Amino acid sequence: MDLRQLKFSSVEGTPLVKRTSWSSGLSVTADGSGVVAHAGSVALRLLADRVGLTSELSKAMARRSFTPVHDRGRVLTDVAVMLADGGEAIADIDVLRHQGGVLGAVASPPTVWRTLNEVTTGRLKAVTCPWSSR
């Protein structure tokens, strides 16, 4: 199955399918070449991007006059993927970082700590679901 072919219906005219540079050319095969551990986590990260979760988190976490090396929405999405993959501690983000050939840049544990310290109730309330009527 080619992950680039995943389709999500649009809601109220808003397309939910978005191209992401890190997933360009990504496909799932059963031939045993280019094997990636934890392949399900890659699909989960792609899903978060395609439904708009990553971009909404990025917008909510943005700060004036600050351009982080690692986008804060991407960091939070990666933390969610790491937890879904069985991670129990922030240092477990390294499991994703070791898949840099597939995922691209993944934040270090100290960056994850800094990002989590930046999360506020107000920022979380700023996250909107493109498919809800909120």
N, CA, C and O atoms as a Tinker XYZ file with bonds, in Angstrom:
   536  protein
     1  N      0.842000   -1.176000    0.000000    73     2
     2  CA     0.000000    0.000000    0.000000    64     1     3
     3  C      0.887000    1.240000    0.000000    63     2     4     5
     4  O      1.803000    1.343000    0.816000    81     3
     5  N      0.638000    2.139000   -0.865000    73     3     6
     6  CA     1.390000    3.376000   -0.949000    64     5     7
     7  C      0.742000    4.399000   -0.026000    63     6     8     9
     8  O     -0.405000    4.790000   -0.240000    81     7
     9  N      1.478000    4.838000    1.011000    73     7    10
    10  CA     0.919000    5.767000    1.983000    64     9    11
    11  C      0.535000    7.100000    1.357000    63    10    12    13
    12  O     -0.327000    7.806000    1.880000    81    11
    13  N      1.170000    7.451000    0.235000    73    11    14
    14  CA     0.813000    8.703000   -0.423000    64    13    15
    15  C     -0.585000    8.642000   -0.996000    63    14    16    17
    16  O     -1.156000    9.681000   -1.327000    81    15
    17  N     -1.152000    7.454000   -1.123000    73    15    18
    18  CA    -2.480000    7.312000   -1.707000    64    17    19
    19  C     -3.586000    7.335000   -0.661000    63    18    20    21
    20  O     -4.761000    7.242000   -1.017000    81    19
    21  N     -3.242000    7.456000    0.631000    73    19    22
    22  CA    -4.273000    7.546000    1.660000    64    21    23
    23  C     -5.163000    8.739000    1.363000    63    22    24    25
    24  O     -4.671000    9.827000    1.066000    81    23
    25  N     -6.441000    8.541000    1.441000    73    23    26
    26  CA    -7.378000    9.624000    1.155000    64    25    27
    27  C     -8.291000    9.828000    2.352000    63    26    28    29
    28  O     -8.754000    8.868000    2.969000    81    27
    29  N     -8.538000   11.064000    2.665000    73    27    30
    30  CA    -9.481000   11.421000    3.707000    64    29    31
    31  C    -10.473000   12.372000    3.049000    63    30    32    33
    32  O    -10.083000   13.285000    2.322000    81    31
    33  N    -11.750000   12.151000    3.308000    73    31    34
    34  CA   -12.742000   12.999000    2.650000    64    33    35
    35  C    -12.642000   14.417000    3.181000    63    34    36    37
    36  O    -12.205000   14.644000    4.309000    81    35
    37  N    -13.048000   15.355000    2.364000    73    35    38
    38  CA   -13.030000   16.740000    2.820000    64    37    39
    39  C    -14.318000   17.002000    3.597000    63    38    40    41
    40  O    -15.359000   16.401000    3.332000    81    39
    41  N    -14.219000   17.891000    4.540000    73    39    42
    42  CA   -15.366000   18.265000    5.347000    64    41    43
    43  C    -15.607000   19.745000    5.137000    63    42    44    45
    44  O    -14.706000   20.561000    5.334000    81    43
    45  N    -16.809000   20.091000    4.740000    73    43    46
    46  CA   -17.173000   21.477000    4.496000    64    45    47
    47  C    -16.182000   22.155000    3.560000    63    46    48    49
    48  O    -15.814000   23.310000    3.774000    81    47
    49  N    -15.751000   21.446000    2.532000    73    47    50
    50  CA   -14.875000   22.013000    1.525000    64    49    51
    51  C    -13.409000   22.122000    1.906000    63    50    52    53
    52  O    -12.603000   22.606000    1.112000    81    51
    53  N    -13.043000   21.679000    3.110000    73    51    54
    54  CA   -11.648000   21.743000    3.545000    64    53    55
    55  C    -10.977000   20.412000    3.235000    63    54    56    57
    56  O    -11.324000   19.403000    3.848000    81    55
    57  N    -10.031000   20.377000    2.307000    73    55    58
    58  CA    -9.356000   19.115000    2.019000    64    57    59
    59  C     -8.464000   18.716000    3.198000    63    58    60    61
    60  O     -7.738000   19.546000    3.744000    81    59
    61  N     -8.524000   17.460000    3.577000    73    59    62
    62  CA    -7.737000   16.992000    4.702000    64    61    63
    63  C     -6.453000   16.306000    4.278000    63    62    64    65
    64  O     -5.622000   15.970000    5.122000    81    63
    65  N     -6.278000   16.095000    2.978000    73    63    66
    66  CA    -5.066000   15.453000    2.495000    64    65    67
    67  C     -4.032000   16.525000    2.204000    63    66    68    69
    68  O     -4.281000   17.441000    1.420000    81    67
    69  N     -2.879000   16.413000    2.830000    73    67    70
    70  CA    -1.817000   17.395000    2.628000    64    69    71
    71  C     -0.523000   16.663000    2.330000    63    70    72    73
    72  O     -0.246000   15.623000    2.927000    81    71
    73  N      0.268000   17.192000    1.417000    73    71    74
    74  CA     1.587000   16.633000    1.105000    64    73    75
    75  C      2.576000   17.103000    2.155000    63    74    76    77
    76  O      2.546000   18.258000    2.582000    81    75
    77  N      3.434000   16.215000    2.559000    73    75    78
    78  CA     4.486000   16.593000    3.486000    64    77    79
    79  C      5.811000   16.180000    2.881000    63    78    80    81
    80  O      5.925000   15.103000    2.296000    81    79
    81  N      6.809000   17.029000    3.019000    73    79    82
    82  CA     8.090000   16.759000    2.373000    64    81    83
    83  C      8.772000   15.516000    2.931000    63    82    84    85
    84  O      9.425000   14.786000    2.185000    81    83
    85  N      8.632000   15.265000    4.226000    73    83    86
    86  CA     9.331000   14.112000    4.794000    64    85    87
    87  C      8.770000   12.797000    4.272000    63    86    88    89
    88  O      9.469000   11.784000    4.284000    81    87
    89  N      7.521000   12.793000    3.814000    73    87    90
    90  CA     6.917000   11.542000    3.365000    64    89    91
    91  C      6.962000   11.363000    1.852000    63    90    92    93
    92  O      6.444000   10.374000    1.334000    81    91
    93  N      7.565000   12.291000    1.146000    73    91    94
    94  CA     7.646000   12.204000   -0.298000    64    93    95
    95  C      8.373000   10.923000   -0.713000    63    94    96    97
    96  O      9.504000   10.687000   -0.290000    81    95
    97  N      7.741000   10.118000   -1.519000    73    95    98
    98  CA     8.357000    8.885000   -2.004000    64    97    99
    99  C      8.249000    7.704000   -1.052000    63    98   100   101
   100  O      8.780000    6.632000   -1.342000    81    99
   101  N      7.581000    7.876000    0.063000    73    99   102
   102  CA     7.441000    6.814000    1.059000    64   101   103
   103  C      6.402000    5.796000    0.603000    63   102   104   105
   104  O      5.319000    6.168000    0.151000    81   103
   105  N      6.729000    4.522000    0.721000    73   103   106
   106  CA     5.755000    3.480000    0.399000    64   105   107
   107  C      5.972000    2.288000    1.311000    63   106   108   109
   108  O      7.044000    2.118000    1.892000    81   107
   109  N      4.947000    1.469000    1.430000    73   107   110
   110  CA     5.007000    0.271000    2.259000    64   109   111
   111  C      5.006000   -0.936000    1.337000    63   110   112   113
   112  O      4.120000   -1.083000    0.495000    81   111
   113  N      6.009000   -1.805000    1.498000    73   111   114
   114  CA     6.096000   -3.013000    0.689000    64   113   115
   115  C      6.392000   -4.201000    1.601000    63   114   116   117
   116  O      6.698000   -4.029000    2.781000    81   115
   117  N      6.302000   -5.373000    1.056000    73   115   118
   118  CA     6.589000   -6.588000    1.816000    64   117   119
   119  C      7.789000   -7.322000    1.235000    63   118   120   121
   120  O      7.922000   -8.531000    1.425000    81   119
   121  N      8.667000   -6.608000    0.528000    73   119   122
   122  CA     9.787000   -7.266000   -0.136000    64   121   123
   123  C     11.027000   -7.401000    0.738000    63   122   124   125
   124  O     11.985000   -8.062000    0.336000    81   123
   125  N     11.037000   -6.802000    1.905000    73   123   126
   126  CA    12.172000   -6.955000    2.816000    64   125   127
   127  C     13.326000   -6.010000    2.566000    63   126   128   129
   128  O     14.317000   -6.070000    3.294000    81   127
   129  N     13.247000   -5.141000    1.574000    73   127   130
   130  CA    14.338000   -4.198000    1.360000    64   129   131
   131  C     13.960000   -2.844000    1.954000    63   130   132   133
   132  O     12.798000   -2.440000    1.907000    81   131
   133  N     14.946000   -2.150000    2.511000    73   131   134
   134  CA    14.684000   -0.859000    3.127000    64   133   135
   135  C     13.782000   -0.966000    4.342000    63   134   136   137
   136  O     12.939000   -0.097000    4.567000    81   135
   137  N     13.947000   -2.018000    5.125000    73   135   138
   138  CA    13.088000   -2.295000    6.266000    64   137   139
   139  C     13.270000   -1.221000    7.341000    63   138   140   141
   140  O     14.389000   -0.804000    7.639000    81   139
   141  N     12.163000   -0.791000    7.907000    73   139   142
   142  CA    12.159000    0.205000    8.970000    64   141   143
   143  C     11.476000   -0.395000   10.187000    63   142   144   145
   144  O     10.367000   -0.921000   10.092000    81   143
   145  N     12.139000   -0.314000   11.326000    73   143   146
   146  CA    11.512000   -0.780000   12.564000    64   145   147
   147  C     10.377000    0.173000   12.926000    63   146   148   149
   148  O     10.420000    1.356000   12.589000    81   147
   149  N      9.391000   -0.336000   13.595000    73   147   150
   150  CA     8.272000    0.477000   14.058000    64   149   151
   151  C      7.572000    1.191000   12.900000    63   150   152   153
   152  O      7.252000    2.376000   13.006000    81   151
   153  N      7.335000    0.488000   11.811000    73   151   154
   154  CA     6.731000    1.106000   10.624000    64   153   155
   155  C      5.358000    1.694000   10.918000    63   154   156   157
   156  O      4.951000    2.657000   10.269000    81   155
   157  N      4.645000    1.138000   11.877000    73   155   158
   158  CA     3.336000    1.677000   12.238000    64   157   159
   159  C      3.425000    3.091000   12.764000    63   158   160   161
   160  O      2.498000    3.883000   12.594000    81   159
   161  N      4.535000    3.413000   13.402000    73   159   162
   162  CA     4.687000    4.772000   13.918000    64   161   163
   163  C      4.843000    5.772000   12.775000    63   162   164   165
   164  O      4.424000    6.923000   12.896000    81   163
   165  N      5.433000    5.342000   11.685000    73   163   166
   166  CA     5.567000    6.208000   10.516000    64   165   167
   167  C      4.177000    6.519000    9.952000    63   166   168   169
   168  O      3.885000    7.663000    9.605000    81   167
   169  N      3.331000    5.500000    9.866000    73   167   170
   170  CA     1.972000    5.702000    9.352000    64   169   171
   171  C      1.170000    6.609000   10.282000    63   170   172   173
   172  O      0.383000    7.430000    9.811000    81   171
   173  N      1.356000    6.476000   11.575000    73   171   174
   174  CA     0.639000    7.318000   12.530000    64   173   175
   175  C      1.071000    8.783000   12.404000    63   174   176   177
   176  O      0.242000    9.691000   12.466000    81   175
   177  N      2.363000    8.995000   12.230000    73   175   178
   178  CA     2.868000   10.359000   12.045000    64   177   179
   179  C      2.314000   10.958000   10.753000    63   178   180   181
   180  O      1.926000   12.126000   10.729000    81   179
   181  N      2.275000   10.180000    9.699000    73   179   182
   182  CA     1.725000   10.645000    8.428000    64   181   183
   183  C      0.242000   10.984000    8.574000    63   182   184   185
   184  O     -0.230000   11.979000    8.023000    81   183
   185  N     -0.477000   10.168000    9.306000    73   183   186
   186  CA    -1.899000   10.431000    9.541000    64   185   187
   187  C     -2.091000   11.763000   10.268000    63   186   188   189
   188  O     -2.964000   12.548000    9.899000    81   187
   189  N     -1.283000   12.021000   11.296000    73   187   190
   190  CA    -1.376000   13.283000   12.037000    64   189   191
   191  C     -1.146000   14.476000   11.109000    63   190   192   193
   192  O     -1.814000   15.503000   11.233000    81   191
   193  N     -0.208000   14.338000   10.187000    73   191   194
   194  CA     0.052000   15.405000    9.225000    64   193   195
   195  C     -1.126000   15.587000    8.277000    63   194   196   197
   196  O     -1.549000   16.710000    8.004000    81   195
   197  N     -1.637000   14.500000    7.793000    73   195   198
   198  CA    -2.675000   14.571000    6.758000    64   197   199
   199  C     -4.026000   15.046000    7.271000    63   198   200   201
   200  O     -4.806000   15.615000    6.507000    81   199
   201  N     -4.316000   14.824000    8.542000    73   199   202
   202  CA    -5.598000   15.309000    9.064000    64   201   203
   203  C     -5.474000   16.720000    9.634000    63   202   204   205
   204  O     -6.464000   17.292000   10.088000    81   203
   205  N     -4.273000   17.282000    9.614000    73   203   206
   206  CA    -4.084000   18.654000   10.041000    64   205   207
   207  C     -3.681000   18.849000   11.486000    63   206   208   209
   208  O     -3.540000   19.989000   11.929000    81   207
   209  N     -3.490000   17.772000   12.241000    73   207   210
   210  CA    -3.132000   17.903000   13.649000    64   209   211
   211  C     -1.786000   18.601000   13.827000    63   210   212   213
   212  O     -1.667000   19.506000   14.653000    81   211
   213  N     -0.790000   18.199000   13.077000    73   211   214
   214  CA     0.544000   18.778000   13.219000    64   213   215
   215  C      0.527000   20.275000   12.929000    63   214   216   217
   216  O      1.111000   21.059000   13.678000    81   215
   217  N     -0.132000   20.672000   11.855000    73   215   218
   218  CA    -0.161000   22.102000   11.511000    64   217   219
   219  C     -0.941000   22.911000   12.539000    63   218   220   221
   220  O     -0.557000   24.041000   12.840000    81   219
   221  N     -2.014000   22.372000   13.079000    73   219   222
   222  CA    -2.772000   23.084000   14.115000    64   221   223
   223  C     -1.950000   23.237000   15.389000    63   222   224   225
   224  O     -1.977000   24.292000   16.023000    81   223
   225  N     -1.220000   22.192000   15.767000    73   223   226
   226  CA    -0.339000   22.303000   16.933000    64   225   227
   227  C      0.759000   23.324000   16.677000    63   226   228   229
   228  O      1.112000   24.093000   17.571000    81   227
   229  N      1.299000   23.339000   15.470000    73   227   230
   230  CA     2.346000   24.309000   15.118000    64   229   231
   231  C      1.840000   25.732000   15.259000    63   230   232   233
   232  O      2.524000   26.587000   15.822000    81   231
   233  N      0.643000   25.988000   14.751000    73   231   234
   234  CA     0.072000   27.332000   14.861000    64   233   235
   235  C     -0.166000   27.715000   16.318000    63   234   236   237
   236  O      0.119000   28.842000   16.723000    81   235
   237  N     -0.690000   26.775000   17.103000    73   235   238
   238  CA    -0.993000   27.058000   18.503000    64   237   239
   239  C      0.266000   27.302000   19.335000    63   238   240   241
   240  O      0.234000   28.064000   20.301000    81   239
   241  N      1.368000   26.659000   18.964000    73   239   242
   242  CA     2.603000   26.760000   19.745000    64   241   243
   243  C      3.541000   27.862000   19.256000    63   242   244   245
   244  O      4.583000   28.100000   19.866000    81   243
   245  N      3.186000   28.528000   18.172000    73   243   246
   246  CA     4.056000   29.575000   17.612000    64   245   247
   247  C      4.188000   30.746000   18.586000    63   246   248   249
   248  O      3.242000   31.114000   19.283000    81   247
   249  N      5.398000   31.318000   18.610000    73   247   250
   250  CA     5.667000   32.498000   19.438000    64   249   251
   251  C      6.285000   33.573000   18.561000    63   250   252   253
   252  O      7.075000   33.283000   17.662000    81   251
   253  N      5.915000   34.820000   18.833000    73   251   254
   254  CA     6.496000   35.935000   18.088000    64   253   255
   255  C      7.986000   36.026000   18.358000    63   254   256   257
   256  O      8.429000   35.795000   19.483000    81   255
   257  N      8.739000   36.350000   17.367000    73   255   258
   258  CA    10.193000   36.568000   17.466000    64   257   259
   259  C     10.958000   35.338000   17.928000    63   258   260   261
   260  O     12.031000   35.457000   18.520000    81   259
   261  N     10.409000   34.156000   17.660000    73   259   262
   262  CA    11.113000   32.925000   18.026000    64   261   263
   263  C     10.897000   31.898000   16.927000    63   262   264   265
   264  O      9.767000   31.495000   16.651000    81   263
   265  N     11.977000   31.486000   16.311000    73   263   266
   266  CA    11.916000   30.442000   15.285000    64   265   267
   267  C     12.749000   29.266000   15.772000    63   266   268   269
   268  O     13.975000   29.287000   15.664000    81   267
   269  N     12.096000   28.244000   16.304000    73   267   270
   270  CA    12.841000   27.112000   16.843000    64   269   271
   271  C     13.441000   26.254000   15.734000    63   270   272   273
   272  O     12.967000   26.262000   14.598000    81   271
   273  N     14.479000   25.525000   16.080000    73   271   274
   274  CA    15.077000   24.579000   15.132000    64   273   275
   275  C     14.067000   23.475000   14.824000    63   274   276   277
   276  O     13.922000   23.062000   13.673000    81   275
   277  N     13.374000   23.003000   15.855000    73   275   278
   278  CA    12.353000   21.964000   15.693000    64   277   279
   279  C     10.982000   22.586000   15.918000    63   278   280   281
   280  O     10.689000   23.102000   16.996000    81   279
   281  N     10.148000   22.530000   14.887000    73   279   282
   282  CA     8.792000   23.035000   14.974000    64   281   283
   283  C      8.085000   22.390000   16.162000    63   282   284   285
   284  O      8.101000   21.169000   16.312000    81   283
   285  N      7.468000   23.212000   17.002000    73   283   286
   286  CA     6.855000   22.701000   18.233000    64   285   287
   287  C      5.663000   21.781000   17.960000    63   286   288   289
   288  O      5.421000   20.847000   18.724000    81   287
   289  N      4.926000   22.028000   16.898000    73   287   290
   290  CA     3.826000   21.123000   16.544000    64   289   291
   291  C      4.338000   19.758000   16.140000    63   290   292   293
   292  O      3.744000   18.740000   16.496000    81   291
   293  N      5.441000   19.726000   15.396000    73   291   294
   294  CA     6.062000   18.463000   14.998000    64   293   295
   295  C      6.570000   17.722000   16.237000    63   294   296   297
   296  O      6.417000   16.505000   16.343000    81   295
   297  N      7.173000   18.459000   17.172000    73   295   298
   298  CA     7.690000   17.821000   18.390000    64   297   299
   299  C      6.537000   17.165000   19.156000    63   298   300   301
   300  O      6.656000   16.022000   19.597000    81   299
   301  N      5.425000   17.884000   19.315000    73   299   302
   302  CA     4.288000   17.319000   20.052000    64   301   303
   303  C      3.690000   16.121000   19.325000    63   302   304   305
   304  O      3.296000   15.141000   19.958000    81   303
   305  N      3.623000   16.198000   18.006000    73   303   306
   306  CA     3.142000   15.041000   17.239000    64   305   307
   307  C      4.070000   13.853000   17.427000    63   306   308   309
   308  O      3.612000   12.726000   17.612000    81   307
   309  N      5.370000   14.101000   17.382000    73   307   310
   310  CA     6.330000   13.014000   17.576000    64   309   311
   311  C      6.226000   12.409000   18.971000    63   310   312   313
   312  O      6.395000   11.200000   19.132000    81   311
   313  N      5.951000   13.226000   19.977000    73   311   314
   314  CA     5.766000   12.700000   21.337000    64   313   315
   315  C      4.537000   11.794000   21.370000    63   314   316   317
   316  O      4.579000   10.721000   21.972000    81   315
   317  N      3.445000   12.212000   20.734000    73   315   318
   318  CA     2.241000   11.384000   20.688000    64   317   319
   319  C      2.510000   10.059000   19.974000    63   318   320   321
   320  O      2.051000    9.007000   20.420000    81   319
   321  N      3.250000   10.109000   18.873000    73   319   322
   322  CA     3.596000    8.889000   18.134000    64   321   323
   323  C      4.482000    7.989000   18.996000    63   322   324   325
   324  O      4.293000    6.773000   19.029000    81   323
   325  N      5.445000    8.590000   19.691000    73   323   326
   326  CA     6.341000    7.828000   20.563000    64   325   327
   327  C      5.547000    7.124000   21.664000    63   326   328   329
   328  O      5.818000    5.964000   21.974000    81   327
   329  N      4.569000    7.817000   22.257000    73   327   330
   330  CA     3.737000    7.202000   23.295000    64   329   331
   331  C      2.884000    6.064000   22.729000    63   330   332   333
   332  O      2.753000    5.010000   23.351000    81   331
   333  N      2.306000    6.285000   21.547000    73   331   334
   334  CA     1.494000    5.245000   20.908000    64   333   335
   335  C      2.329000    4.025000   20.548000    63   334   336   337
   336  O      1.815000    2.908000   20.477000    81   335
   337  N      3.613000    4.244000   20.321000    73   335   338
   338  CA     4.538000    3.164000   19.963000    64   337   339
   339  C      5.072000    2.444000   21.194000    63   338   340   341
   340  O      5.882000    1.524000   21.073000    81   339
   341  N      4.625000    2.855000   22.378000    73   339   342
   342  CA     5.026000    2.171000   23.599000    64   341   343
   343  C      6.044000    2.918000   24.441000    63   342   344   345
   344  O      6.507000    2.393000   25.453000    81   343
   345  N      6.398000    4.122000   24.046000    73   343   346
   346  CA     7.347000    4.910000   24.824000    64   345   347
   347  C      6.791000    5.229000   26.195000    63   346   348   349
   348  O      5.594000    5.465000   26.357000    81   347
   349  N      7.672000    5.235000   27.179000    73   347   350
   350  CA     7.244000    5.511000   28.553000    64   349   351
   351  C      7.976000    6.690000   29.172000    63   350   352   353
   352  O      7.582000    7.168000   30.236000    81   351
   353  N      9.026000    7.162000   28.531000    73   351   354
   354  CA     9.816000    8.270000   29.057000    64   353   355
   355  C     10.216000    9.170000   27.892000    63   354   356   357
   356  O     10.259000    8.730000   26.743000    81   355
   357  N     10.505000   10.417000   28.193000    73   355   358
   358  CA    10.864000   11.359000   27.132000    64   357   359
   359  C     12.081000   10.885000   26.354000    63   358   360   361
   360  O     12.182000   11.137000   25.153000    81   359
   361  N     12.995000   10.209000   27.010000    73   359   362
   362  CA    14.184000    9.701000   26.312000    64   361   363
   363  C     13.824000    8.688000   25.234000    63   362   364   365
   364  O     14.632000    8.424000   24.344000    81   363
   365  N     12.621000    8.115000   25.300000    73   363   366
   366  CA    12.196000    7.144000   24.287000    64   365   367
   367  C     11.963000    7.789000   22.923000    63   366   368   369
   368  O     11.735000    7.081000   21.943000    81   367
   369  N     12.017000    9.113000   22.844000    73   367   370
   370  CA    11.909000    9.798000   21.555000    64   369   371
   371  C     13.058000    9.378000   20.637000    63   370   372   373
   372  O     12.967000    9.506000   19.416000    81   371
   373  N     14.142000    8.874000   21.242000    73   371   374
   374  CA    15.291000    8.425000   20.454000    64   373   375
   375  C     14.932000    7.299000   19.495000    63   374   376   377
   376  O     15.605000    7.125000   18.480000    81   375
   377  N     13.881000    6.527000   19.794000    73   375   378
   378  CA    13.441000    5.466000   18.873000    64   377   379
   379  C     13.057000    6.090000   17.534000    63   378   380   381
   380  O     13.371000    5.540000   16.479000    81   379
   381  N     12.379000    7.237000   17.575000    73   379   382
   382  CA    12.021000    7.925000   16.331000    64   381   383
   383  C     13.242000    8.587000   15.707000    63   382   384   385
   384  O     13.392000    8.588000   14.485000    81   383
   385  N     14.110000    9.147000   16.534000    73   383   386
   386  CA    15.302000    9.819000   16.021000    64   385   387
   387  C     16.199000    8.850000   15.267000    63   386   388   389
   388  O     16.909000    9.262000   14.349000    81   387
   389  N     16.185000    7.582000   15.629000    73   387   390
   390  CA    17.022000    6.588000   14.957000    64   389   391
   391  C     16.456000    6.202000   13.597000    63   390   392   393
   392  O     17.077000    5.435000   12.862000    81   391
   393  N     15.293000    6.723000   13.262000    73   391   394
   394  CA    14.691000    6.471000   11.955000    64   393   395
   395  C     14.743000    7.739000   11.099000    63   394   396   397
   396  O     13.841000    7.998000   10.303000    81   395
   397  N     15.792000    8.511000   11.270000    73   395   398
   398  CA    15.944000    9.777000   10.559000    64   397   399
   399  C     15.878000    9.649000    9.050000    63   398   400   401
   400  O     15.458000   10.582000    8.366000    81   399
   401  N     16.290000    8.494000    8.520000    73   399   402
   402  CA    16.221000    8.288000    7.081000    64   401   403
   403  C     14.800000    8.317000    6.562000    63   402   404   405
   404  O     14.574000    8.652000    5.399000    81   403
   405  N     13.844000    7.976000    7.395000    73   403   406
   406  CA    12.434000    7.976000    7.000000    64   405   407
   407  C     11.736000    9.235000    7.493000    63   406   408   409
   408  O     11.007000    9.885000    6.744000    81   407
   409  N     11.963000    9.573000    8.753000    73   407   410
   410  CA    11.215000   10.650000    9.385000    64   409   411
   411  C     11.852000   12.023000    9.280000    63   410   412   413
   412  O     11.188000   13.033000    9.514000    81   411
   413  N     13.115000   12.074000    8.936000    73   411   414
   414  CA    13.799000   13.360000    8.951000    64   413   415
   415  C     14.190000   13.719000   10.372000    63   414   416   417
   416  O     14.355000   12.842000   11.220000    81   415
   417  N     14.336000   15.000000   10.626000    73   415   418
   418  CA    14.791000   15.459000   11.935000    64   417   419
   419  C     13.734000   15.224000   13.013000    63   418   420   421
   420  O     12.565000   15.569000   12.841000    81   419
   421  N     14.162000   14.636000   14.118000    73   419   422
   422  CA    13.315000   14.439000   15.291000    64   421   423
   423  C     14.049000   15.077000   16.466000    63   422   424   425
   424  O     15.261000   14.913000   16.607000    81   423
   425  N     13.333000   15.790000   17.290000    73   423   426
   426  CA    13.930000   16.536000   18.395000    64   425   427
   427  C     14.618000   15.622000   19.411000    63   426   428   429
   428  O     14.289000   14.444000   19.543000    81   427
   429  N     15.570000   16.198000   20.112000    73   427   430
   430  CA    16.269000   15.496000   21.195000    64   429   431
   431  C     15.413000   15.547000   22.462000    63   430   432   433
   432  O     14.499000   16.366000   22.555000    81   431
   433  N     15.700000   14.685000   23.432000    73   431   434
   434  CA    14.945000   14.728000   24.691000    64   433   435
   435  C     14.934000   16.117000   25.351000    63   434   436   437
   436  O     13.877000   16.529000   25.828000    81   435
   437  N     16.058000   16.864000   25.405000    73   435   438
   438  CA    15.971000   18.200000   26.000000    64   437   439
   439  C     15.013000   19.141000   25.256000    63   438   440   441
   440  O     14.334000   19.958000   25.877000    81   439
   441  N     14.965000   19.021000   23.927000    73   439   442
   442  CA    14.031000   19.847000   23.157000    64   441   443
   443  C     12.597000   19.440000   23.454000    63   442   444   445
   444  O     11.713000   20.294000   23.520000    81   443
   445  N     12.355000   18.149000   23.632000    73   443   446
   446  CA    11.011000   17.683000   23.999000    64   445   447
   447  C     10.616000   18.288000   25.348000    63   446   448   449
   448  O      9.492000   18.766000   25.503000    81   447
   449  N     11.521000   18.272000   26.319000    73   447   450
   450  CA    11.246000   18.879000   27.628000    64   449   451
   451  C     10.887000   20.352000   27.474000    63   450   452   453
   452  O      9.905000   20.814000   28.054000    81   451
   453  N     11.673000   21.092000   26.698000    73   451   454
   454  CA    11.399000   22.520000   26.509000    64   453   455
   455  C     10.034000   22.734000   25.861000    63   454   456   457
   456  O      9.289000   23.636000   26.244000    81   455
   457  N      9.718000   21.905000   24.887000    73   455   458
   458  CA     8.425000   22.024000   24.209000    64   457   459
   459  C      7.281000   21.762000   25.170000    63   458   460   461
   460  O      6.304000   22.510000   25.190000    81   459
   461  N      7.390000   20.718000   25.958000    73   459   462
   462  CA     6.323000   20.407000   26.914000    64   461   463
   463  C      6.164000   21.520000   27.947000    63   462   464   465
   464  O      5.055000   21.778000   28.413000    81   463
   465  N      7.259000   22.177000   28.305000    73   463   466
   466  CA     7.180000   23.301000   29.237000    64   465   467
   467  C      6.484000   24.507000   28.622000    63   466   468   469
   468  O      5.987000   25.367000   29.350000    81   467
   469  N      6.440000   24.584000   27.305000    73   467   470
   470  CA     5.783000   25.692000   26.615000    64   469   471
   471  C      4.280000   25.476000   26.430000    63   470   472   473
   472  O      3.566000   26.404000   26.050000    81   471
   473  N      3.797000   24.273000   26.693000    73   471   474
   474  CA     2.373000   23.968000   26.519000    64   473   475
   475  C      1.581000   24.631000   27.645000    63   474   476   477
   476  O      1.867000   24.437000   28.827000    81   475
   477  N      0.592000   25.408000   27.255000    73   475   478
   478  CA    -0.298000   26.048000   28.217000    64   477   479
   479  C     -1.735000   25.710000   27.852000    63   478   480   481
   480  O     -2.015000   25.258000   26.741000    81   479
   481  N     -2.627000   25.929000   28.780000    73   479   482
   482  CA    -4.046000   25.687000   28.508000    64   481   483
   483  C     -4.518000   26.536000   27.337000    63   482   484   485
   484  O     -5.265000   26.065000   26.480000    81   483
   485  N     -4.080000   27.786000   27.303000    73   483   486
   486  CA    -4.466000   28.686000   26.209000    64   485   487
   487  C     -4.004000   28.180000   24.862000    63   486   488   489
   488  O     -4.747000   28.249000   23.883000    81   487
   489  N     -2.793000   27.674000   24.800000    73   487   490
   490  CA    -2.286000   27.140000   23.533000    64   489   491
   491  C     -3.055000   25.899000   23.105000    63   490   492   493
   492  O     -3.332000   25.719000   21.919000    81   491
   493  N     -3.399000   25.048000   24.052000    73   491   494
   494  CA    -4.167000   23.851000   23.709000    64   493   495
   495  C     -5.560000   24.219000   23.220000    63   494   496   497
   496  O     -6.084000   23.579000   22.308000    81   495
   497  N     -6.162000   25.235000   23.810000    73   495   498
   498  CA    -7.492000   25.678000   23.370000    64   497   499
   499  C     -7.447000   26.277000   21.968000    63   498   500   501
   500  O     -8.463000   26.323000   21.275000    81   499
   501  N     -6.263000   26.738000   21.552000    73   499   502
   502  CA    -6.119000   27.333000   20.218000    64   501   503
   503  C     -6.097000   26.287000   19.107000    63   502   504   505
   504  O     -6.233000   26.632000   17.934000    81   503
   505  N     -5.928000   25.027000   19.458000    73   503   506
   506  CA    -5.916000   23.951000   18.456000    64   505   507
   507  C     -7.347000   23.712000   17.994000    63   506   508   509
   508  O     -8.233000   23.435000   18.802000    81   507
   509  N     -7.560000   23.820000   16.697000    73   507   510
   510  CA    -8.896000   23.595000   16.156000    64   509   511
   511  C     -8.893000   22.372000   15.257000    63   510   512   513
   512  O     -7.914000   22.088000   14.567000    81   511
   513  N     -9.993000   21.665000   15.278000    73   511   514
   514  CA   -10.151000   20.502000   14.404000    64   513   515
   515  C    -10.792000   20.964000   13.110000    63   514   516   517
   516  O    -11.899000   21.503000   13.131000    81   515
   517  N    -10.120000   20.763000   11.982000    73   515   518
   518  CA   -10.700000   21.206000   10.715000    64   517   519
   519  C    -12.008000   20.496000   10.374000    63   518   520   521
   520  O    -12.773000   20.992000    9.546000    81   519
   521  N    -12.276000   19.368000   10.982000    73   519   522
   522  CA   -13.464000   18.609000   10.631000    64   521   523
   523  C    -14.571000   18.770000   11.681000    63   522   524   525
   524  O    -15.628000   18.155000   11.540000    81   523
   525  N    -14.361000   19.577000   12.727000    73   523   526
   526  CA   -15.403000   19.769000   13.731000    64   525   527
   527  C    -16.025000   21.150000   13.583000    63   526   528   529
   528  O    -15.502000   21.996000   12.858000    81   527
   529  N    -17.123000   21.375000   14.256000    73   527   530
   530  CA   -17.822000   22.655000   14.162000    64   529   531
   531  C    -17.482000   23.559000   15.329000    63   530   532   533
   532  O    -18.203000   24.521000   15.592000    81   531
   533  N    -16.411000   23.276000   16.027000    73   531   534
   534  CA   -16.012000   24.027000   17.213000    64   533   535
   535  C    -15.847000   25.476000   16.963000    63   534   536
   536  O    -15.512000   26.226000   17.880000    81   535
